[in-house]
Amino acid sequence: MEKQLAAYLHLMTTVLAEMEGAPAPERLKQLISFHYQQTVFFQHERLIHLLVTFFFAFLLICSIVGTLLLPQRTFFLLDILLAITLLFYIKHYFFLENNVQKLYPIHEALQRKLGALPPLS
């Protein structure tokens, strides 16, 4: 997913940079529609990863409580495994969060080229 999002961001910034003057309105509307749909897909992916991250955090908390109630080496190893997995999920979620935020200015720039938004001062 990280490669796909990074490639899409690169594609859209390249497309925006290559647009000279006022492109054909119909082509621009298609591009806006495509970009909007891709943004929705990435937002959905971000939401799913947030829920999975919360689930693993809940599992880690339950595992830590279990380790405190029944201190055994196996439970301690489970705590470590869940903590490492949670750290990777957090890292991935923050990548998604920060890069999905970059999609919004692209959408606004496309809307401005269409004339649907006033130009920035």
NUBA-243638 format. One record per residue: x negated, y negated, z of N, C-alpha, C, CB in turn. Coordinates in pm, whole numbers. Glycine has a CB too. Example, Ala and Ser with C-alpha at 12.3 -4.5 7.8 and 13.67 -1.06 7.14 Angstrom:
REM NUBA-243638
{pt {-1319, 569, 780}, {-1230, 450, 780}, {-1320, 330, 780}, {-1131, 447, 905}},
{pt {-1285, 225, 708}, {-1367, 106, 714}, {-1290, -3, 787}, {-1408, 60, 572}},
This chain:
REM NUBA-243638
{pt {-82, 119, 0}, {0, 0, 0}, {-87, -126, 0}, {93, 0, 120}},
{pt {-199, -122, 71}, {-286, -239, 76}, {-337, -274, -63}, {-404, -216, 172}},
{pt {-379, -173, -139}, {-429, -198, -275}, {-319, -251, -364}, {-488, -69, -335}},
{pt {-199, -195, -350}, {-87, -238, -433}, {-50, -384, -405}, {36, -148, -410}},
{pt {-44, -421, -278}, {-11, -558, -242}, {-120, -655, -286}, {12, -570, -92}},
{pt {-245, -618, -266}, {-357, -703, -309}, {-358, -721, -460}, {-490, -645, -262}},
{pt {-332, -613, -533}, {-328, -621, -680}, {-212, -708, -726}, {-316, -480, -742}},
{pt {-97, -695, -659}, {18, -777, -697}, {-8, -925, -670}, {143, -731, -622}},
{pt {-67, -955, -555}, {-101, -1095, -525}, {-197, -1151, -629}, {-162, -1106, -385}},
{pt {-296, -1072, -666}, {-392, -1117, -768}, {-322, -1141, -901}, {-506, -1014, -785}},
{pt {-233, -1049, -939}, {-158, -1064, -1063}, {-76, -1192, -1064}, {-67, -943, -1085}},
{pt {-2, -1215, -957}, {85, -1332, -954}, {8, -1463, -949}, {179, -1325, -836}},
{pt {-102, -1467, -876}, {-181, -1590, -874}, {-244, -1615, -1011}, {-291, -1583, -765}},
{pt {-282, -1507, -1080}, {-336, -1521, -1216}, {-229, -1571, -1311}, {-392, -1387, -1266}},
{pt {-109, -1515, -1303}, {2, -1558, -1389}, {35, -1704, -1364}, {128, -1470, -1365}},
{pt {39, -1744, -1238}, {67, -1885, -1206}, {-41, -1978, -1260}, {80, -1903, -1055}},
{pt {-166, -1935, -1247}, {-277, -2019, -1294}, {-277, -2032, -1446}, {-410, -1962, -1247}},
{pt {-230, -1929, -1516}, {-232, -1931, -1662}, {-113, -2004, -1723}, {-237, -1792, -1714}},
{pt {-12, -2034, -1642}, {106, -2103, -1694}, {70, -2249, -1724}, {225, -2096, -1593}},
{pt {81, -2283, -1849}, {54, -2420, -1891}, {186, -2491, -1918}, {-38, -2423, -2018}},
{pt {194, -2614, -1873}, {313, -2693, -1901}, {439, -2629, -1847}, {328, -2716, -2048}},
{pt {543, -2631, -1931}, {672, -2575, -1891}, {697, -2447, -1972}, {788, -2678, -1913}},
{pt {685, -2332, -1910}, {711, -2207, -1982}, {860, -2194, -2016}, {665, -2086, -1898}},
{pt {891, -2100, -2104}, {1029, -2077, -2145}, {1114, -2045, -2022}, {1038, -1962, -2249}},
{pt {1227, -2113, -2005}, {1310, -2092, -1886}, {1356, -1948, -1868}, {1431, -2182, -1892}},
{pt {1389, -1880, -1978}, {1436, -1742, -1966}, {1324, -1650, -1917}, {1490, -1691, -2101}},
{pt {1205, -1670, -1968}, {1088, -1591, -1923}, {1059, -1620, -1777}, {962, -1622, -2011}},
{pt {1070, -1746, -1738}, {1045, -1785, -1600}, {1149, -1725, -1507}, {1043, -1937, -1587}},
{pt {1275, -1722, -1549}, {1380, -1661, -1468}, {1355, -1511, -1448}, {1517, -1683, -1532}},
{pt {1309, -1445, -1553}, {1275, -1303, -1541}, {1159, -1282, -1444}, {1240, -1245, -1679}},
{pt {1060, -1368, -1452}, {945, -1358, -1363}, {986, -1384, -1218}, {835, -1457, -1405}},
{pt {1073, -1481, -1196}, {1122, -1510, -1061}, {1201, -1391, -1007}, {1211, -1637, -1061}},
{pt {1284, -1333, -1091}, {1363, -1217, -1049}, {1271, -1099, -1013}, {1462, -1176, -1160}},
{pt {1171, -1075, -1098}, {1076, -967, -1071}, {1000, -994, -942}, {978, -952, -1189}},
{pt {954, -1117, -924}, {878, -1152, -804}, {966, -1138, -678}, {823, -1296, -815}},
{pt {1089, -1181, -689}, {1180, -1169, -575}, {1200, -1023, -537}, {1316, -1235, -607}},
{pt {1220, -937, -636}, {1240, -794, -609}, {1114, -733, -546}, {1277, -719, -738}},
{pt {997, -769, -594}, {872, -718, -536}, {857, -767, -391}, {751, -763, -621}},
{pt {894, -891, -366}, {888, -946, -231}, {979, -867, -137}, {926, -1095, -230}},
{pt {1098, -835, -185}, {1192, -755, -104}, {1132, -618, -73}, {1327, -740, -177}},
{pt {1070, -556, -172}, {1007, -425, -149}, {897, -434, -44}, {949, -370, -280}},
{pt {813, -535, -55}, {703, -550, 41}, {756, -585, 181}, {604, -657, -6}},
{pt {863, -663, 188}, {923, -694, 317}, {981, -568, 381}, {1033, -800, 302}},
{pt {1041, -483, 301}, {1095, -358, 352}, {982, -270, 405}, {1173, -284, 242}},
{pt {874, -262, 331}, {758, -185, 375}, {704, -239, 508}, {647, -187, 268}},
{pt {700, -371, 518}, {653, -435, 641}, {745, -400, 759}, {646, -589, 623}},
{pt {875, -402, 737}, {970, -368, 843}, {953, -223, 888}, {1114, -392, 795}},
{pt {939, -133, 793}, {921, 9, 827}, {793, 27, 910}, {915, 96, 699}},
{pt {686, -39, 870}, {561, -26, 946}, {572, -90, 1085}, {446, -89, 869}},
{pt {651, -194, 1097}, {673, -253, 1230}, {746, -153, 1319}, {753, -384, 1219}},
{pt {848, -88, 1266}, {923, 10, 1345}, {835, 130, 1383}, {1046, 58, 1266}},
{pt {753, 176, 1289}, {663, 288, 1319}, {560, 246, 1425}, {591, 336, 1191}},
{pt {512, 122, 1415}, {417, 72, 1514}, {481, 68, 1653}, {367, -69, 1475}},
{pt {605, 21, 1661}, {676, 21, 1789}, {695, 163, 1841}, {812, -49, 1774}},
{pt {726, 255, 1752}, {746, 394, 1792}, {618, 452, 1852}, {793, 478, 1673}},
{pt {505, 427, 1786}, {379, 478, 1838}, {340, 409, 1968}, {268, 462, 1735}},
{pt {374, 282, 1983}, {347, 213, 2110}, {431, 275, 2222}, {377, 61, 2098}},
{pt {556, 307, 2191}, {643, 372, 2289}, {588, 510, 2327}, {787, 386, 2234}},
{pt {543, 586, 2226}, {484, 717, 2254}, {359, 704, 2341}, {450, 788, 2124}},
{pt {278, 603, 2314}, {157, 582, 2393}, {192, 549, 2537}, {71, 471, 2331}},
{pt {290, 463, 2557}, {331, 428, 2693}, {383, 551, 2766}, {440, 318, 2691}},
{pt {466, 630, 2698}, {517, 753, 2760}, {403, 849, 2793}, {619, 823, 2667}},
{pt {307, 858, 2704}, {194, 947, 2726}, {108, 900, 2843}, {108, 956, 2599}},
{pt {88, 769, 2855}, {11, 716, 2967}, {83, 742, 3099}, {-14, 564, 2948}},
{pt {214, 721, 3099}, {292, 751, 3221}, {282, 899, 3255}, {442, 709, 3203}},
{pt {291, 984, 3154}, {277, 1128, 3176}, {140, 1164, 3230}, {302, 1204, 3048}},
{pt {37, 1097, 3179}, {-99, 1121, 3227}, {-114, 1076, 3372}, {-202, 1048, 3138}},
{pt {-51, 966, 3408}, {-59, 919, 3546}, {15, 1013, 3642}, {-1, 777, 3557}},
{pt {126, 1071, 3594}, {203, 1163, 3679}, {139, 1302, 3686}, {345, 1174, 3627}},
{pt {82, 1347, 3576}, {20, 1479, 3569}, {-119, 1465, 3509}, {107, 1577, 3485}},
{pt {-217, 1422, 3585}, {-349, 1397, 3527}, {-418, 1526, 3482}, {-438, 1324, 3629}},
{pt {-415, 1547, 3352}, {-483, 1661, 3292}, {-563, 1612, 3172}, {-382, 1772, 3250}},
{pt {-667, 1683, 3139}, {-754, 1645, 3028}, {-678, 1641, 2896}, {-872, 1743, 3018}},
{pt {-585, 1733, 2876}, {-507, 1738, 2752}, {-425, 1610, 2734}, {-415, 1861, 2751}},
{pt {-361, 1564, 2839}, {-283, 1441, 2830}, {-374, 1320, 2805}, {-202, 1420, 2959}},
{pt {-490, 1320, 2864}, {-585, 1210, 2842}, {-628, 1207, 2695}, {-708, 1224, 2935}},
{pt {-653, 1323, 2638}, {-689, 1330, 2496}, {-574, 1283, 2407}, {-730, 1473, 2458}},
{pt {-452, 1315, 2447}, {-335, 1267, 2374}, {-327, 1114, 2380}, {-206, 1330, 2430}},
{pt {-356, 1058, 2497}, {-358, 911, 2511}, {-458, 849, 2414}, {-393, 872, 2656}},
{pt {-575, 906, 2408}, {-679, 852, 2319}, {-636, 863, 2173}, {-814, 926, 2342}},
{pt {-583, 979, 2136}, {-538, 999, 1998}, {-427, 900, 1961}, {-488, 1143, 1978}},
{pt {-329, 883, 2048}, {-220, 788, 2020}, {-270, 645, 2017}, {-109, 802, 2125}},
{pt {-365, 610, 2104}, {-419, 474, 2105}, {-493, 444, 1975}, {-513, 454, 2226}},
{pt {-572, 539, 1927}, {-644, 519, 1801}, {-546, 505, 1685}, {-741, 635, 1774}},
{pt {-445, 592, 1682}, {-344, 585, 1576}, {-270, 452, 1582}, {-244, 702, 1589}},
{pt {-236, 408, 1701}, {-166, 280, 1717}, {-252, 164, 1668}, {-127, 259, 1863}},
{pt {-380, 167, 1696}, {-469, 60, 1650}, {-471, 52, 1497}, {-611, 82, 1703}},
{pt {-473, 167, 1431}, {-470, 167, 1284}, {-336, 116, 1231}, {-497, 308, 1231}},
{pt {-226, 153, 1296}, {-96, 101, 1254}, {-87, -50, 1275}, {16, 171, 1331}},
{pt {-140, -99, 1384}, {-140, -244, 1409}, {-221, -317, 1303}, {-195, -276, 1550}},
{pt {-337, -263, 1272}, {-423, -324, 1169}, {-350, -329, 1035}, {-555, -243, 1154}},
{pt {-287, -218, 998}, {-215, -213, 871}, {-94, -307, 872}, {-170, -70, 840}},
{pt {-23, -311, 983}, {93, -400, 992}, {51, -545, 977}, {167, -380, 1125}},
{pt {-57, -585, 1043}, {-100, -723, 1031}, {-147, -756, 890}, {-210, -752, 1130}},
{pt {-207, -660, 821}, {-241, -682, 681}, {-114, -711, 601}, {-316, -561, 623}},
{pt {-12, -627, 620}, {114, -647, 548}, {177, -781, 585}, {212, -534, 579}},
{pt {180, -812, 712}, {242, -937, 758}, {173, -1058, 695}, {235, -946, 911}},
{pt {42, -1061, 703}, {-31, -1178, 652}, {-23, -1191, 501}, {-176, -1169, 694}},
{pt {-20, -1079, 430}, {-17, -1088, 284}, {123, -1106, 228}, {-79, -964, 226}},
{pt {224, -1056, 296}, {361, -1083, 250}, {390, -1232, 265}, {465, -998, 332}},
{pt {332, -1295, 365}, {349, -1440, 382}, {294, -1518, 263}, {279, -1487, 511}},
{pt {197, -1461, 193}, {139, -1526, 76}, {232, -1521, -46}, {5, -1462, 41}},
{pt {332, -1436, -41}, {426, -1425, -153}, {524, -1542, -157}, {502, -1294, -143}},
{pt {552, -1601, -43}, {652, -1709, -38}, {609, -1834, -114}, {681, -1744, 105}},
{pt {485, -1882, -99}, {445, -1999, -179}, {446, -1971, -330}, {307, -2045, -137}},
{pt {420, -1847, -369}, {426, -1813, -511}, {569, -1826, -560}, {373, -1669, -536}},
{pt {665, -1779, -481}, {806, -1792, -518}, {845, -1940, -530}, {896, -1720, -415}},
{pt {800, -2020, -436}, {830, -2163, -441}, {767, -2229, -563}, {782, -2233, -314}},
{pt {646, -2190, -596}, {580, -2247, -715}, {655, -2210, -842}, {433, -2199, -724}},
{pt {703, -2087, -850}, {781, -2046, -967}, {913, -2124, -974}, {810, -1894, -962}},
{pt {977, -2144, -860}, {1101, -2221, -856}, {1076, -2366, -900}, {1164, -2218, -714}},
{pt {963, -2422, -858}, {931, -2560, -898}, {908, -2569, -1049}, {805, -2609, -822}},
{pt {842, -2469, -1106}, {820, -2469, -1251}, {952, -2460, -1327}, {729, -2352, -1292}},
{pt {1049, -2389, -1268}, {1181, -2379, -1328}, {1260, -2508, -1312}, {1259, -2262, -1268}},
{pt {1224, -2587, -1211}, {1296, -2709, -1183}, {1403, -2693, -1078}, {1357, -2761, -1307}},
{pt {1403, -2577, -1011}, {1505, -2551, -909}, {1470, -2617, -777}, {1522, -2400, -890}},
{pt {1343, -2651, -757}, {1298, -2719, -635}, {1231, -2850, -675}, {1199, -2630, -552}},
{pt {1242, -2952, -592}, {1173, -3078, -625}, {1023, -3060, -611}, {1222, -3193, -533}},
{pt {946, -3135, -689}, {800, -3125, -678}, {750, -3172, -542}, {733, -3206, -788}},
{pt {638, -3116, -500}, {579, -3158, -373}, {520, -3296, -387}, {471, -3059, -327}},
{pt {530, -3374, -282}, {477, -3512, -286}, {329, -3513, -260}, {548, -3601, -184}},
